[in-house]
């Protein structure tokens, strides 16, 4: 997929996936799994919505809104990770900035399809 926002979200999700595999075993089916799902959901919703855009612009925009929700969800999971000591402040800051940028890019994408 050629969308810049997809590429950025995809790279973040790969980093989240790799890092979350190092979380404590007790978190692998909790926090780590939730983070992997939410981060991948952004990419999946963009791809599915983009594929349906020819049929309905409104449908595409609905998928973008779902992706924005997942980006916002990631902010909560990342805060838990930092507060629980699974990631450092530097990683949290980088991921936080990345997902804020993804959310802004998604909002811009949605506006451009008005």
N, C-alpha and C positions, 0 to 999 in steps of 0.2 A: 504494500500500500504506500502511495507516494506522499500522503499528507504528513507535513512536518510534525504535527501534534501526535500522530500515530507513532512516528519514529522516536520521539522524545519519550512518550509513555511506554513504549516497548523497551527502550534501553533501561528506564527506571525499573520496570517490572523484572527484567533480567537480574538487575542488581539486588532488588528486594528478594527475589527467589533464592539467589545464591547465599545472601547474608542470612536469610531466615532459616536456612538448613543448618546453620551453626547455633541456633537458639537451643536452650536446654530441651532435653527430651520431653519433659512434661508440657512444653509449649508447642510441640510439633503438630498436635491435632487441635490446638486452640489458637492462640495468637498468631503463630507462624503461618498456619494454614489459612486463617482469615486474611492475613496480609497478602499471601500469594494469590488468593482468589480475587480480592478487591483490585489489586494492581493489574491482574490479567483481564479483569472485567472491563477496564477502560479500553484496552485494545480490542477486545472481542466486540464490545458494543459499537465502537467506531467502525470496525470492519463490517459488521452486520448492517448497521444503519447506512453506511456508504453504499453497500451492495443494493439496498432497497431505495436509494435516493431517486432513481428514475421513475419509480412507481408513485412516490409520495415524498415531497419535500418535508411535510409535517412529520412523517414517520422517521425520516432521517434526523430531524431536530429532536424528536423524542428520544432517540438513541443517544444523541449528544448530551441531553439532559441527564440521562442515566449515567453516562460516563463522568459527567461533572460530579454527580453524587458520589461515585466511587472514588474520585480524586479527593473529595472532601472527607470521605470515610478514611482514606489513608492517613490524613493528618491526625486523626484520633489514634489509630493503631501505632503510628510512629511515636506519638507522645508516650503511650504505654511502654513501648520498647525502651525509650530513653529513661523514663522514670523507674523502670524495672532493672536497668543496667545492662540491657541486651545490646544497645548501640550507644555510642558516645555522642556528645553534643555536636561534634563536627559532622558526623554522619546524619544526625537528625536535621541539622541546619541545611545540609545539602539536599536531602530528600524533601524536606519541607519546601524549600525554594523550588525544587523541581516540580512538585505536585501543584504548587500555587501557579507556576508558569503554565503547566498543562491545563489547569482549570481556566486560566485567562485565555489561552489559545482556543480551548473548546468554546468558550463564550463568544469569542470573535468569529469562530467558524459558524456557530449557530446564527449570529447576526448577519453574516455574509450570505446566508441561504434564505433571506427573507423574501 
